[in-house]
Structure formats: C-alpha cells, structure tokens
Amino acid sequence: MKINVALTNMFTSFSIISLGLLFISAGCNYGGCYKNSSSCSIITPSQKEKNEFLSIHNNHRKELGISQLEWDDDLAKSALEWGQQLARENKFYHSKIKGKGENLYWGSSTCGKIYTLAEAADAWGSEKSLMQGKKFDPKSKAGHYTQMIWRNTHKVGAAVVRRNNDFYIVAHYYPAGNWIGQNIY
C-alpha cells in the first residue's frame, strides 16, 4: 500500500493545523478492487472497535495523568450525522457545532481497504511529537492530538461513513477542547 497526503502546499497548514483535517489516500498494486457505488453507507463499529479507539485516546491521556475518556452514544450519533452530510456533499470541513470538539479524518482506497476508527485515532495521536508547550496555540500542528488529550474533555463518540471509495471519519468530543491560550492538560 502506498500512502500519500492529498493536500496542496498552500492549504496544508490551514487544513491540518488550524482546522484539524487529515486526508489520506491509499493506492494498491494488486487486483480485487470493488466496483464504484454512488451510495453512502454507515460502517457500524463493533464494541471491540470502539474500545480500541478509546484505548488509543486513553493511552495518550494516561501518559499525562489525565482522566480517561468515555464513549458517548449521543456524540457518536452527532458524529455520524455530520459524516453523512460530508459524504452526501462529497466535501470535507468542520461542522462548527457549539460546545463540541471535532476531529476529522478522510481516507480513500480503490482496492477495498476499509478505514477504521483506530487508524484515525492513531493518525491524530501521531501529532504528539509536534506539540509545543502546555497552552493551546492555533498555529500548532498538533490540533488533533491536543483535542484527544484536552484535560476538560470527558466524552467522545465517533463514526465512519463510506461513499464510493471515500471514508469520512468524524469524532465529536465533549466538552470541546483546543481553546486558544488555555492549558491543554
């Protein structure tokens, strides 16, 4: 599998840093690809997949002595609704829902790969090395990670929506993090 970041240079900083958007595209060198479909489908995570997603978040939080996140079905529902809207529009942008934090992840594959909640959480967590200081800076390149570890955030819910070869992964957090100038943890 070949991983490519699908962003233009001018838009990279704005998308990944300020808005917390992450684009991934997978190309395959083997057959077995499925035919394109124009419909959207929901990929319902199993309890094991939810636990793995939470575990990735909570391992990062544990390293910093921050309380564990809990899965919230209402947040998962709002994440699903936003993911469905993004897929219907075939666009990728934040919902700006008041009071909720949000991380987005988009993956595309022409060979049947299914992107998971855990892959999104791992990608967001990989920004740990980019974090500088304990106060949130909107110019930070670690916005996904800081939302994951935001000390006042206690709940998370997430969803995966598929449209053709595209996967939209949305996580909603409550209360929201990434407040400019505030301590992250």
MIVO-498283 format. One line per 5 residues: number of its first residue (from 1); their letters; for each residue x, y, z of N, C-alpha, C. Coordinates in steps of 0.2 Angstrom, whole numbers, plus 5000, padded with zeros to 4 digits. Atoms other than C-alpha are relative to their C-alpha. Example, Ala and Ser with C-alpha at 12.3 -4.5 7.8 and 13.67 -1.06 7.14 Angstrom:
2
1> as> 5004:4994:5000:5062:4978:5039:5004:5006:5000; 4996:4994:4999:5068:4995:5036:4996:5005:5003
! end
This chain:
185
1> mkinv> 5004:4994:5000:5000:5000:5000:5004:5006:5000; 4996:4994:5000:5006:5017:4996:4996:5006:5003; 5004:4995:4997:5001:5032:5007:5002:5007:4998; 4999:4993:5003:5000:5050:5000:4996:5005:5004; 5004:4995:4997:4995:5065:5009:4997:5005:4994
6> altnm> 5004:4997:5006:4982:5073:4997:4998:5008:5002; 5001:4993:4998:4984:5092:5001:5005:5004:4995; 4995:4996:5004:4992:5106:4991:5004:5004:5005; 4996:4997:4996:5006:5115:4999:4997:5006:5004; 5003:4994:4997:4996:5131:5002:4995:4999:5005
11> ftsfs> 5005:5001:4996:4982:5123:5010:5002:4995:5006; 4998:5005:4995:4992:5110:5021:4999:5003:5007; 5000:4997:4993:4995:5122:5036:4993:5001:5002; 5007:4998:4998:4977:5128:5036:4996:4994:5001; 5004:5006:4999:4969:5111:5034:5002:4996:5006
16> iislg> 4998:5005:4995:4979:5100:5045:5001:5004:5007; 4998:4997:4994:4984:5113:5058:4994:5004:5003; 5005:4995:4997:4970:5126:5061:4993:4996:5000; 5007:5003:5000:4955:5115:5056:5000:4993:5003; 4999:5007:4997:4962:5098:5062:4997:4995:4994
21> llfis> 5003:5004:5005:4958:5090:5045:5006:4995:4998; 4995:5005:5002:4968:5074:5039:4998:4996:4994; 5002:5004:5006:4967:5067:5022:5006:4995:4998; 4995:5006:5002:4975:5050:5017:4997:4997:4994; 5002:5004:5006:4974:5041:5001:5004:4994:4999
26> agcny> 4996:5006:5001:4979:5023:4998:4999:4997:4993; 5000:5003:5007:4983:5016:4981:5003:4993:5001; 4998:5007:5000:4985:4997:4978:5003:4998:4994; 4997:5003:5005:4996:4987:4967:4998:4993:4998; 5003:5007:5001:4985:4972:4966:4993:5000:4998
31> ggcyk> 5007:5000:5003:4968:4967:4959:4995:4999:5006; 5005:5001:4994:4952:4963:4969:4996:5006:5002; 5004:4994:4998:4945:4980:4969:4993:5000:4998; 5007:5000:5001:4927:4983:4970:4998:5005:4996; 5003:4995:5005:4916:4992:4958:4997:5006:5004
36> nsssc> 5003:4994:4997:4911:5010:4962:4993:5000:5001; 5007:5000:4999:4895:5013:4970:4998:5008:5002; 5001:4993:4998:4886:5030:4972:4996:5001:5006; 5003:4999:4994:4878:5027:4988:5004:5001:5006; 4997:4999:4994:4883:5031:5006:4998:4994:5004
41> siitp> 5001:5005:4995:4885:5018:5019:5003:5001:5007; 4998:4999:4993:4887:5018:5038:5004:4993:5001; 4996:5005:4998:4901:5007:5044:4999:5000:5008; 5001:5000:4993:4895:5002:5062:5006:4997:5003; 4995:5003:4996:4909:5000:5074:4998:4995:5005
46> sqkek> 5001:5005:4994:4909:4984:5085:5002:5003:5006; 4998:4998:4994:4911:4986:5103:5008:4999:5001; 4993:5000:5000:4929:4980:5101:5003:5006:4996; 4998:4994:5004:4932:4994:5088:5000:5006:5004; 5001:4994:4995:4925:5007:5100:5005:5000:5005
51> nefls> 4995:5001:4994:4936:5000:5114:5007:5002:4998; 4993:4998:5003:4952:5001:5103:5000:5007:4999; 4999:4992:5001:4948:5019:5098:5000:5003:5007; 5000:4997:4994:4945:5023:5116:5007:4999:5003; 4993:5002:4998:4961:5014:5121:5005:5004:4998
56> ihnnh> 4995:4996:5003:4971:5024:5109:5000:5007:5003; 5000:4994:4997:4965:5040:5116:5002:5000:5007; 4999:5000:4993:4966:5035:5134:5007:4998:5002; 4993:5001:4999:4984:5028:5132:5004:5007:5000; 4997:4993:5000:4989:5046:5127:4998:5004:5006
61> rkelg> 5002:4996:4994:4979:5053:5142:5004:4998:5006; 4997:5003:4994:4986:5041:5154:5008:5002:5001; 4993:4998:5000:5004:5046:5149:5001:5007:5004; 5000:4993:4997:5000:5064:5155:4996:5000:5007; 5003:5000:4993:4990:5059:5171:4993:5003:4999
66> isqle> 5007:4997:5001:4973:5065:5163:4995:4994:5000; 5005:5005:4999:4957:5056:5167:4998:4997:4993; 5002:5004:5006:4950:5043:5154:4994:5003:4997; 5006:4998:5003:4938:5047:5141:4995:4994:5000; 5005:5005:5000:4921:5038:5140:4997:5000:4993
71> wdddl> 5003:5000:5006:4912:5033:5124:4993:5003:5002; 5006:4997:4999:4896:5043:5122:4996:4999:4993; 5004:5002:5006:4882:5036:5110:4997:5007:4997; 5003:4994:5003:4874:5054:5108:5006:5003:4996; 4995:4997:5004:4891:5061:5102:5002:4995:4994
76> aksal> 4999:5004:5005:4893:5046:5091:4995:5001:4994; 5005:4998:5005:4876:5050:5083:5001:5006:4997; 4999:4993:5003:4880:5068:5080:5006:4999:4995; 4994:5001:5004:4897:5062:5073:4998:4997:4993; 5002:5004:5006:4888:5050:5061:4996:5005:4996
81> ewgqq> 5004:4995:5004:4875:5064:5056:5005:5005:4996; 4995:4996:5004:4890:5075:5051:5004:4996:4995; 4997:5004:5005:4899:5061:5042:4996:4999:4994; 5004:5001:5006:4884:5058:5032:4999:5006:4996; 5001:4994:5004:4882:5076:5027:5006:5001:4996
86> laren> 4994:4999:5004:4900:5077:5022:5000:4995:4994; 5000:5005:5005:4898:5061:5012:4995:5002:4994; 5005:4998:5005:4882:5067:5003:5003:5006:4996; 4997:4994:5003:4891:5084:4999:5006:4998:4996; 4993:5002:5003:4907:5075:4994:5005:5006:5002
91> kfyhs> 4996:4994:4998:4916:5089:5004:5003:4998:5007; 4997:5002:4993:4927:5089:5020:5002:5007:5003; 5000:4994:4996:4925:5103:5033:4997:4999:5006; 5003:5001:4993:4921:5106:5051:4993:5002:5001; 5007:4998:4999:4904:5107:5057:4998:5006:5004
96> kikgk> 5000:4994:4995:4907:5121:5070:4994:4999:5005; 5005:5001:4995:4894:5113:5082:5003:5003:5007; 4998:4997:4993:4895:5124:5098:5000:4995:5005; 4999:5004:4994:4901:5115:5113:5003:4994:4999; 4997:5007:5001:4908:5100:5105:5007:5001:4996
101> genly> 4994:5000:5004:4926:5097:5099:4999:4995:4994; 5000:5005:5006:4929:5088:5082:5006:4999:4997; 4995:5002:5004:4942:5078:5074:4997:4997:4994; 5002:5003:5007:4940:5073:5055:5006:4997:4997; 4995:5004:5004:4949:5060:5045:4997:4998:4994
106> wgsst> 5002:5002:5006:4947:5056:5027:5005:4995:4997; 4995:5004:5003:4954:5041:5018:4996:4997:4993; 5002:5003:5006:4952:5034:5000:5004:4994:4998; 4997:5007:5002:4955:5017:4993:4997:4998:4994; 5003:5003:5006:4952:5010:4976:5001:4992:5000
111> cgkiy> 4999:5007:5000:4956:4992:4982:4996:4997:5005; 5004:5003:4995:4943:4989:4995:5002:5001:5007; 4997:4998:4994:4953:4995:5010:4994:5003:5004; 5005:4996:4996:4941:5000:5024:5004:5004:5006; 4997:4996:4995:4947:5014:5035:4996:4999:5007
116> tlaea> 5003:5001:4994:4944:5012:5054:5001:5006:5005; 5000:4995:4994:4941:5022:5070:5007:5000:5002; 4993:5000:4997:4958:5016:5076:5005:5003:4996; 4995:4996:5004:4968:5022:5061:4999:5007:5001; 5001:4993:4999:4960:5039:5063:5004:5002:5007
121> adawg> 4997:4999:4993:4965:5039:5082:5007:5000:5000; 4993:5001:5000:4982:5033:5078:5003:5006:4996; 4997:4994:5004:4985:5047:5065:4999:5006:5004; 5001:4994:4995:4978:5060:5077:5006:5000:5005; 4996:5001:4994:4989:5053:5091:5008:5001:4997
126> seksl> 4993:4999:5003:5005:5054:5079:5002:5007:5000; 4998:4993:4999:5004:5073:5081:5004:5002:5006; 4997:4999:4993:5011:5071:5099:5007:5003:4999; 4993:4997:5000:5029:5075:5093:5000:5007:4997; 5000:4993:5003:5023:5091:5085:4997:5005:5005
131> mqgkk> 5002:4996:4995:5016:5098:5101:5005:5004:5004; 4995:4996:4997:5025:5113:5109:4996:5004:5005; 5002:4997:4995:5021:5119:5126:4993:4997:5003; 5006:5003:4996:5006:5116:5138:4994:5005:4998; 5005:4996:5002:4995:5130:5131:4998:5000:4993
136> fdpks> 5002:5001:5007:4985:5129:5115:5001:5006:4996; 4998:4995:5005:4991:5138:5100:4997:4999:4994; 5004:5002:5006:4980:5139:5085:5005:4999:4994; 4995:5002:5006:4996:5138:5074:5003:4994:5001; 4997:5006:4999:5000:5122:5082:4999:4995:4994
141> kaghy> 5001:5005:5005:5002:5107:5070:4998:4993:5004; 5002:5006:4996:4995:5095:5084:4993:5001:5002; 5007:4998:4998:4977:5101:5085:4996:4993:5001; 5004:5006:4999:4970:5083:5083:5002:4997:5007; 4998:5003:4994:4981:5077:5097:4998:5004:5006
146> tqmiw> 5001:4996:4994:4978:5091:5109:4992:4999:5001; 5007:5001:4998:4959:5088:5107:4999:4993:5003; 5000:5006:4997:4962:5070:5111:5002:5000:5008; 4998:5000:4993:4971:5074:5127:4997:5006:5004; 5002:4994:4996:4962:5090:5132:4997:4998:5007
151> rnthk> 5002:5002:4993:4960:5089:5151:4993:5000:5002; 5007:4999:4998:4942:5095:5152:4995:4996:4996; 5004:5004:5004:4936:5084:5139:4999:4993:5003; 5002:5006:4997:4927:5068:5146:4997:4995:4996; 5004:5005:5004:4917:5060:5132:5002:5001:4993
156> vgaav> 4998:5000:5007:4920:5055:5114:4995:4995:4997; 5004:5005:5004:4909:5047:5101:5002:5001:4992; 4997:5000:5006:4914:5043:5083:4996:4996:4995; 5003:5004:5005:4908:5036:5066:5004:5000:4994; 4997:5001:5007:4913:5030:5049:4995:5000:4995
161> vrrnn> 5005:5000:5006:4903:5034:5033:5004:4999:4994; 4997:5002:5007:4908:5027:5016:4996:5003:4995; 5003:4998:5006:4904:5035:5000:5005:4998:4994; 4996:5003:5005:4911:5025:4985:5006:4998:5003; 4993:5002:4997:4930:5024:4989:5002:5004:5005
166> dfyiv> 4998:4995:4995:4930:5038:5001:4997:4998:5007; 5002:5001:4994:4929:5036:5020:5000:5006:5004; 5000:4994:4995:4924:5050:5032:4999:4998:5007; 5000:5001:4993:4928:5048:5050:5000:5006:5004; 5002:4994:4996:4921:5060:5062:5000:4998:5008
171> ahyyp> 5001:5001:4993:4924:5061:5081:4998:5006:5003; 5002:4994:4997:4915:5073:5092:5002:4999:5008; 4998:5000:4993:4921:5077:5110:4996:5005:5004; 5003:4995:4995:4913:5085:5125:5003:5000:5007; 5001:4994:5003:4916:5097:5131:5006:5001:4995
176> agnwi> 4995:4999:5005:4926:5104:5117:5007:5002:5003; 4993:4998:4998:4945:5107:5118:5003:5005:4995; 4996:4996:5005:4958:5117:5109:4998:5008:5001; 5001:4993:4999:4954:5134:5117:5006:5004:5000; 4993:4996:5001:4967:5147:5112:5002:5003:5007
181> gqniy> 4997:4998:4994:4978:5151:5126:4999:4996:5007; 5002:5003:4994:4971:5139:5139:5005:4994:5000; 4996:5006:4999:4981:5124:5146:4997:4994:4997; 5003:5006:5004:4979:5108:5136:4999:4995:5006; 5001:5005:4994:4982:5097:5152:5003:5003:5006
! end
